[in-house]
Amino acid sequence: MPQMTEKLPRWDMSNVYPGLESDELERDLSRLREDLETLDGFVQAKGIGRLEQPPMDLAAAAETLDAFIGRYNDIARVMQTVIAYTYGFLTTDSYNKVAARRMSELEQLEIRLQKCRVRLQGWIGSLGSVLPQICEQAPVAREHRAVLDLLQEQSRYLMRADLEDLAAELQLSGGGAVWKLQGTVTSQLKVPFEQDGKETELPITKIRNLAYDPDESVRRRAYEAELKAWESVREPVAFAMNSVKGSAVTLSRWRGRDDVLHEALDRNRIDRDTLEALLAAMRDSFPDFRRYFLSKAHKLGKQRLPWWDLFAPVGKANLSYTWEEARDYIVTQFGRFDDELAEFARRAFAGNWIDAEPRDGKRGGAFCMGLPAVEESRVLANFDGSFDQVVTLAHELGHGFHNHCQRGLPMMRRGAPMTLAETASIFCETIVFNAALADAPEEARLFILENQLIGSSQVVVDIYARFRFESEVLKRRAQSELSADEFNELILAAQKEAYGEVLDEEHLHPYMWLLKPHYYDERHFYNYPYAFGLLFGLGMYARYRQEGPAFIPRYKELLRGTAEGKVAELAGRFDIDVREKGFWADSLAIIREQIDRYCELAP
């Protein structure tokens, strides 16, 4: 792994607020409290909530609906900005007590807004067949019609308003609290490790980055040190897993859902037929991925891969980049696709929108978040100079470009289900990968293919294992709590099912359940949408290659409208049928071609 000596940027949020305790932030918090109080009063005064029968006065209902939407959007714009701003401090420094306190305050305010939205949803559900007539008389509601239709459809799964209030408030001390527990425990973990002949103590994020080191002894020692570190915190995190999954099972039952997966499918705006088509195509691709794993093992002089070799670099060219080189390469490649995308990336780098430095207290991995009040995004990364991190930056900037395409929209019309949230990121990642492969000298192509296949295998094979694990955990959690040993057994069984015999069964990763924050999020099954996103993004990129520049305006239009429709309908605009296994198989065929090329290349 490249040793970073340059000073890496930290993100700058001073154009949002001067600080966590600034007068400007205090003023917006006071405004939020006042506006929420006003919205609460409006909801009560207008009787917004589930009705016994549709209202008779449709004109009055139209006026009420428009007024609610306008107030809600204004509040949500400020609230999401303040939350993202505060979260930026918390995720880069989990020791920051001011940020933790601020986030707790904001969660209380967010719950109040959520309660108002639940009452709106119950009310919308009660409008039944008169909703179209009301929208015809309500110009604001008419612009939000697609969102309102989705709210109406899902209103059937609401509990009584008082029970939904209770569930929302308990989330703060239940699921929300254990999510914080997992994040804090894992981000603050430090690991003794010998490096360059010296015993040192490294943050767990840096230990995990050593999985990409070219020296096998470093990778193996890092793997062993990592497992030992996770073992030291497994009991409190197992408690967190039991808590969040137990709550999910209970709430899905009370809301009349078939199961927890049912809610996840609706949230991601797909159906079981679509998921089954996706999973079937993924399973069908496992022999191809196993060919890749076996080829990699042979290139490393082994019969099977131990876990510490899954991310090992293969190839003679161990590409490394300075921060400036990564910036220039990404902007240049984005520009070959679209000037607007390149200008967006240039602005993100120049404006210090990216926190790139790995450090103690900072969360691992990478993510992107929007700041709607200033129409900007911020990207968290842990840049180490590797090609993988260049691709990761391109991926996260793709999320930022998705936000950019939705600028100017009211808040209820922004966002995307997770199934479509990865579209722009995978697209941008593919732009950079294809360019790197085309530009690289012959001796570097194996290295670049290796990097791409590491990512694809994680999203297809490992994500399948995570889905199987979570499915089994929820099934068993409905009966009783599980021990840390049981979580270990379930994740190992899922890994064996997905990877097959190509991995060394004595050296898998029994604590993958502990370190992945997705399991502790209230959005359960935070896994298969990544596979959906990868393959949908590849399918979209294939359409771009077929259509050329004419594709770009339609693509941006899709990104702008991802909050306003079901996935099958939006994909249908490109003649894509997501319920057919064939579409997913075609996307996986792109990866199979990469595997074929990889297997043909000598180490």
N, C-alpha and C positions, 0 to 999 in steps of 0.2 A: 504494500500500500504506500502511495507517495507520502512523504513527510512534508507537512505544510509548514512553511516558514514565513509566508507573507501574512499580513494582517487582513483578516477577512471582515467583511462589513456586518454590522448589526443594523436591523431595520430602524428607520426614522419615522416616528409617528407624531412629530412635533406640529405638523400642519393639522392634526386632528384635535389634540389638546396639548397644552404645555406640560402636563404632568398628571399623575393619578390624584393629586390633592389640589389641583389648580382651581381657581375661581371659575374658569370656563366649564370645567367638568361638573363642579358643584352646581352651577347654574342649570346645566342640562338635566342633571339628576332631579333638581327641584321641579323643573318643568315637566319631567316625566311623571313625577308623583302627582302633580296638579292635573295633568292631562288624563292620567289613569283614573283619578277621582272623578273627573268630569265624564269620562267614558262609562265608568261604573254607573253614575247617576243617569246617564242617557239610556243605558241598557234597562235599568229598572223602570224609568219613566215611560219608555216606549214598549215595555213588555216583551223585550227580545228574549226569546227562549222557546222551548218546545210548546206548540199550541195543540189544542184539542182538534181544531179544524182551521183551514186556511182563512185569512182575514177577508172581510167583505169589502173594505175600502182599499182598493188596490193602489190608488193614487197616494194615499197616506203611507202605505207600505213601501212604495217606491221611494218616497221622500226619506223615510226612515233608513232604508237600505243604503241609499247614496250617502247619507250623512254618516252612518256607521263606517262605511268603507273609507271615506275620506279621513275620518278621525283615526281609524286604525292604521292606515298607511303612514300618516304623519308620526304617530307614536312609534311604529315599528322601525321607521327609518332612523330615528334618533337612538332607539334602544339597541338595535343591532350594531350600530356604530360604536356605542359605548361598550357593549359587551365584547366586540372584537378588539377594541382598543385595550381593554382590561385583560382579556385573554392573551393578548400579545405579551404582556408583562409576565403573566403567570406561567406560560409555556416556555419562556426563555429563562425564567428564574423561579423555580418552585419554592424557593426560600422567601420570596417577596410577600411579607405579611400584609402589606397595604393592598396589594393586588388581590390576595385571597379574601380579605375583608370586603373589598369593593365587589368582587365577584359574588360573594354571598348576598350582598345588598341587591345586586342586579338580578339575581335568581328570584328573589322575592317579587321584584317588579315584573319580571318575565312571567311568573306564575299568574299575576293579576291580569296581564294581557291575554294569557292563554285561556283564562276563565271566560273572558269576554268573547274570545273567538269560539269557544265551545258553545256558548249561548247562541251566538250567531249561527253556528252550524246546526244546532237543534232547531232554530227558527227557520232556517233555509229548508231543512228537511220537512218541516210542517207545511211549507208553502205548496208542496206537491206540484200539480199540473199548472198552477197559476204563476209559477216562477217566470216563465217566458213572457207572460202578459205584464208582470210587474217590471221586468227588465226593459220592456219596450217603453215604459214611462220613466225610466231611471237611467239617464245618460252614463253616469259613473258605473252603475251595476252592469249596463250593457257592455262596457269595455272589459268588465271582469267576468263575463258570462261563463267562459270555460272553467274558471276557478270555482265559480258558484255551483256549476253542475257537478264538479268533483266533490265539493263539500256536501251537496245534497245527497249524492250517492252513498257517501260514507257516514252520513248522520244516523243510519240505521244501527250502527255499532256503538253509539253513545249510551252510557249509563245515564241515570237521572242527573240533573245538573249538580245537585248537592254531592252526589257520589263522585262525579268528575272533579269537582272542587277538592274533595278530600284526596283523591288520587294525585292530583297535581301538587297539593301541599305536602303530601307524604313523599313525593319524589325528591324533595329537598333533603330529607333526612334518610331516605331509602336509597333508591337507585343512584341519584345524583351524588350522594355522600360516598357510596362505595366506588363510584367511578373516580372520584377525587382520591380515595384511598389508594386504589391501584396506581393511578398516575403519580402520586406523591411518592409512594414506596418504591416504585420502579425507577423513577427519575433521579432519586437521591442515592441510589445504591452505588457504592464504590467498591472496587475490586482490586485486591493486591495482585500485582503482575510484574514479572521480571522483563525489563526491556533494555536492550543495549547493555546488558550486564548489571543493571541496577534494579533493585526492588522499588517499585513505585505503586501508587494507588491511582487507578484510573476510573473515571465515570463509566457506568455500564454502557453508555452509548458508544464510547470509544472502544470498549472491549468488543462489542458487537461488530463494529466496523472492521476489526481485525480479521473477520471471516473472509475478507477479500484480499488479505495479504498474500503475496506470492510465495512466502516461506511456509511450508507445511507445518514446521514445528511451531511457528507463531500461531497459525490457525488452530492447531490442535490444543495448544496450551490455553488459547483464548476460549475455545469451546469448553474445555474442562473447567476453567475458572468461571465462565458464565454459568454453567449448570450448578456449580457449587454456590454461587451467589444467589441464583434463583431459589435454590433449596432453602436458603436461610430465611426467605420471606414467604415461603409457600403457604403457610397456615393463614396469615391475615388475608392473602389474596384469594385463597380458596373460600374463605368466609365471604369475601366480596362477590365471587362468582355465584355462590349459593344464594346470596341475597338478591342480586339483580335478576337471576333466572327464575327464582321462586316468585318474585313479584310479577314477572312477565306472564308466567303460567296463570296466576290468580287473576290478573287483569284481563287476559284474553278470554277467560271463562266468564267473568262478570259482564264483559261487553258482548257476549254472544258470538264470539269468534270460533271458528273450527279449531284453531290452534294458534300458537305464536307465529308460525310461518304465514298463516292467512293474513295477519296484519302487515307483515313485512312485504308480502306480495302486493297488497293494496297500496301501501306507502310507496312502493317502487313502481306502481302503475303497470304491473304485468299480471298475468294469470298463471295458474298451475301448468297449463299446457305449454306456455312459453318457457317456464322454468324447466319442465321435463325435457323439452326439446334441447335446451341449452345443456343440461346435465348429461343427456344421452350423447350429444356430440362431444362433450368433454371426455366422457368415459371411452368413447370410440377412439379418441386421440392418444390415449395412454400408451399403446404400443409404440407410437412415434416418439413420444417423450422418453420412453424407456430406452429406445435406440440412442437417443441423445445422451442419456445418463451413462449408458454402457460405453459409448464412444469416449465420453469424457473420462470415465474411469480408466479406460485403456490408454488414453493420451497421458494420464497421470501415472501409468505403470501399475494399475490395480485392476482387480476383477470386479469389485463393487465399490461404491462410494460411501465412506463414512460421512456423517452430517457435516463435519468441518470442511469437507471438500466440495460441498454443494455450490459454494460461491467462489471457489478457487479460480483465479485467473488462469486461462489456458491460451497459449500462443506466445510467440517470441516478442511481440510488441506490447509492452505494458504501458499503454498510453497514459500520460498524465498531463494535467492542464493547470496553469495558473488561473486565478480568478478572472484576470483580464482576457486570457485566451478563451476560457469558457464563455464569457460574456460575448466576445466578438464572434465566436463560432455560432452561437445560438442566434444572435441577431441576423447574421448573414444568411443562415439557412432558412430562417423564418421569412426573410425578404424574398427568397426564391419562390415562396408560395404566395405571399400576399404582403403588400406594402404596409397595410394597416396593422397586421400582426407583428411585423418587424418593428414598427414605430412604437407599438405597445410595449414590446420587450425592451426596447432601448430606453423608454421612459421608466420602466420598472428598475432597470439597473442604475440609471442616472439618478433616480429619486430615492435610492436606498430603500426600496420596498422589500429587500431580501435580507433575512437574518441567516447568515451562512456559517457562522463559527460554532463548532461543537464545544460545549463547555459544561461544567458541573451545574446541575440543577435545570438544565435545558432538556426538553423532551427529545427523544430520538425520532428518527424518521423525517418526514417532510409533510407539509400541508400548505394549503392556500386559504385565506379568508378575505372576505370582502368588507370594505368600509364604505357603506352606501352614502353617507353624508358628504364624503369628498369624492365619491365615484372612483375609488382606488382599491387595490388589493394589497395584501402583504403575504409574503411567502416565507415559511420556515424551512430551512434546509440544514444539513450537517455536512458541509462540503469538505472533502478530503483530497481533491485534485484528481480523483479517478474518473474514467469515462462514464462509469455508472452514475456518478453524481452530476455529470453534465446532462445526461439523459433525464435524471430526476428533476433538474432545474427546468428543462424544457417541458416536462410533464406538468409541473406545478404552475409554470407560466401559462400553460394551456388552460388550467382552471381559471387563472386570472383573466385570460382573454375571454373566456365564457362570461365572467362577470362584466367585462368591458362591453360585450355585445348586448347586455341587458341594461346598460346605463340609461337613465331617464324613465325607466318603467316604475310604476308604483310598486310598493313592497309586496303586495299580495300576488302580483304577477311576476315576481322574480323567483329565481332558484331553479331546481331541477330534481327529479327523483334520482336516487343514486345510480340507477341503471343508465341514465343519460348524462349524469354528472361527470362521467369519465370520458365522454365523447371527445371534447376538445383536447384534453390532456393526452389521451392516447394518440390522437391525430398529430399533435405537436411532437410528441416523443418519436413517432414514426418518421416524421420529417427529418429529425436530427439523425436517427439511426440510419435511414436509407442514404442520407448524404455522406455520413461517415464511412459507410460500407463502400460507396461508390468512389470516394476520394482517397481511401486508404491504399497504401502499397500492399502488394500481395501478402507479405509476411504479417501484416496487421489484421487481415480480414478474419482469420480464425479468432483472434482476440475480440473483435467487434461482434461477430456472430455469437461468441460465448456470452458476452455481456447481455445481448438481447435475449438469448435463450434462457439465461438465468431468470430474467424477469418474466418471460412468458411461462416458464415452468412453474414459477411461484404462483402466478395468477390462474393458471389452469389446474395444475396438479395439486399444489399445496392448498389453494382455495377450496378445491373439492374436498380435501381432507378436513379443512376447517369447517366446511358446511356439514359434513358427516358427523364431526365431533359435536358441533352445537346442536344438531338434531337429536343426537343420542343423549346429550346432557339435559335438554329440555324434557325429553321423554322420561328420563329417570328422576329429574327434579320434581316432577309432578307427584312422585311417590314419596321421596325422602331427600334429605340433604346428601351430598356426596363428599367424600374425603379427598384430600389432596392426592392420595395414592390412586383413587378412582379416576380423578381427572387425568393423572399421568397415564393410566392404563387406557383410557378412552382416546387420548390424543395419539398414543403410540399405535393403537389398533387402526385409527383413521389414516395415519401416515403409512402403515404397511399396506392398507387397502389401495391407497392412491399410488404410491411409488412402486409397489410390487417388490420383486427380489433384487432390484438393481441397487438398493441401498443396503448398507451393512446394518442388519437389525440390532446389532449390539451397540450401535452408536447412532441412534436417532435423536430426537429432541423432545424429551418428556415434559418440558416446561413451556412449550409454545403457547399453551392456554393461558399461562401466567403473564407473559410479556406483551401479548397483543391487546391494546386498549379497546379494540372493536368489540370484544366479548362483553365489555362492561358498560357499553353505551346503551341507552334505553332504546335505540334503534337496533333491534335484534336482527340476526342474520345479516350483519354488516360484512358479508364475505362474497356471496355469489354475484352481487352487483359489480364487483371488480372484474370478474370473468366476463360478465355481460358487457361491461364497458370496453374491455380490451378487444373482444371480438366484434362488437358493434363499431368501435372506432376503426379497426382494420377494414371492416366491410365498407365503411364510409370512405376511407382512404382509397380503397380499390375503385369506388365510384368516381372519385376525383381523378384517378389515373385514366379512367375511361372517358370522362366528360371534359376534362381540362378546365380552363378558366370559367366556363359557364357554370361550373359546380359551386364556385366560391360564394356568390350572393345567396344561393339557396341554403348553403351550409351555415352561413351567418344568421339567416332567418330562422333556421332550426334552433341554433343556440339561443337566440333571443326568446323563442317561444317554448322552451322546455318545461316551464311551470304550468303550461296551459293545455294539457291533453294527456291521453294515455299513450304509452310507448308504441303500441301497435299502430295507432292512428298517425303519430308523428313519423314513424318509420315508413308507413305506407306512402308518404309523400315522395319517397325515393324508390317506390316499388319493392320494398323490403318486407318480407313476411317473417316476423320474429317467432311465429308459432311453428314454423317448419324447421326441422333439423338441418335441412339442406343449406340454409343461410349460414348457420353457425359452422357447418362442415366446410363451407367455402372459405370462411375466414381462417379456420384452423388449417386449411390447405396451404395458406400463405406461410404459416409457421412450419408446416411439414417441409416445404421447399427449403426453408432456412436450415432445418435439421438435416435434410439430405446433403446440402452443401457443406454443412459443418462436418458430417461424418466422412465426407470425401477428402477433407483437408488433413494434411499431415500435421502432427504437433510441432 
